[in-house]
Amino acid sequence: MSSLNDPRVFFAAERTLMSWTRTSLALMGFGFVVERFGLFVTTLISQHSEPLQRGLSFWIGLSFILLGAVASIGPAVQFRSVLRRLQPEDIPSGYFTDLGPCINLAVTVLGLALAAYLVRSSLL
């Protein structure tokens, strides 16, 4: 990229990263709600003597959670790629540029942990 000496390019990339963070959190939250609502409905309908079975809502909810985790890590990698292409004068001096990708990495790890917990709890 050419030297624009304009921090707006950096901040636009950071806003895009944060919008993907919100999208991934929304996907994971929606997946959790779908999974738990299916469990709630199954609990209401099932007989007391039957073992609790997870239905289609479990797999759909789990898929949304995993999609949210993937939607969090990809943009973090892309943001780091954009930062490598920017000139040093395009990034405000003293600005901590790793906070956004670190948050996305944490969201990814927590999303995968949530998915693992749901799978483990369904097997018990």
Backbone hydrogen bonds, N-H to C=O, Kabsch-Sander energy under -0.5 kcal/mol:
donor,donor_aa,acceptor,acceptor_aa,energy
4,L,2,S,-1.0
9,V,6,D,-1.3
10,F,6,D,-0.5
11,F,7,P,-2.5
12,A,8,R,-2.1
13,A,9,V,-1.9
14,E,10,F,-2.2
15,R,11,F,-2.4
16,T,12,A,-2.0
17,L,13,A,-2.1
18,M,14,E,-2.4
19,S,15,R,-2.1
20,W,16,T,-1.9
21,T,17,L,-1.8
22,R,18,M,-2.2
23,T,19,S,-2.1
24,S,20,W,-2.6
25,L,21,T,-2.3
26,A,22,R,-2.3
27,L,23,T,-2.4
28,M,24,S,-2.3
29,G,25,L,-2.6
30,F,26,A,-2.7
31,G,27,L,-2.4
32,F,28,M,-2.3
33,V,29,G,-2.3
34,V,30,F,-2.6
35,E,31,G,-2.4
36,R,32,F,-2.7
37,F,33,V,-2.6
38,G,34,V,-2.1
39,L,35,E,-1.8
40,F,36,R,-2.5
41,V,37,F,-2.6
42,T,38,G,-2.4
43,T,39,L,-2.3
44,L,40,F,-2.0
45,I,41,V,-2.2
46,S,42,T,-2.5
58,F,55,G,-0.8
59,W,55,G,-1.0
60,I,56,L,-2.4
61,G,57,S,-2.6
62,L,58,F,-2.5
63,S,59,W,-2.0
64,F,60,I,-2.1
65,I,61,G,-2.0
66,L,62,L,-2.4
67,L,63,S,-2.5
68,G,64,F,-2.3
69,A,65,I,-1.8
70,V,66,L,-2.3
71,A,67,L,-2.6
72,S,68,G,-0.5
72,S,69,A,-0.7
73,I,69,A,-1.5
74,G,70,V,-1.9
76,A,72,S,-0.7
77,V,73,I,-1.8
78,Q,74,G,-2.2
79,F,75,P,-2.6
80,R,76,A,-2.0
81,S,77,V,-1.8
82,V,78,Q,-2.2
83,L,79,F,-2.4
84,R,80,R,-1.7
85,R,81,S,-1.0
85,R,82,V,-0.5
86,L,82,V,-1.0
90,D,87,Q,-1.8
91,I,87,Q,-0.5
91,I,88,P,-1.0
95,Y,92,P,-1.6
97,T,95,Y,-1.0
99,L,96,F,-0.6
102,C,98,D,-2.0
103,I,99,L,-2.3
104,N,100,G,-2.3
105,L,101,P,-2.3
106,A,102,C,-2.3
107,V,103,I,-2.6
108,T,104,N,-2.3
109,V,105,L,-2.5
110,L,106,A,-2.7
111,G,107,V,-2.3
112,L,108,T,-2.4
113,A,109,V,-2.3
114,L,110,L,-2.4
115,A,111,G,-2.3
116,A,112,L,-2.4
117,Y,113,A,-2.4
118,L,114,L,-2.4
119,V,115,A,-2.3
120,R,116,A,-2.6
121,S,117,Y,-2.9
122,S,118,L,-1.5
123,L,119,V,-1.1
124,L,120,R,-0.9
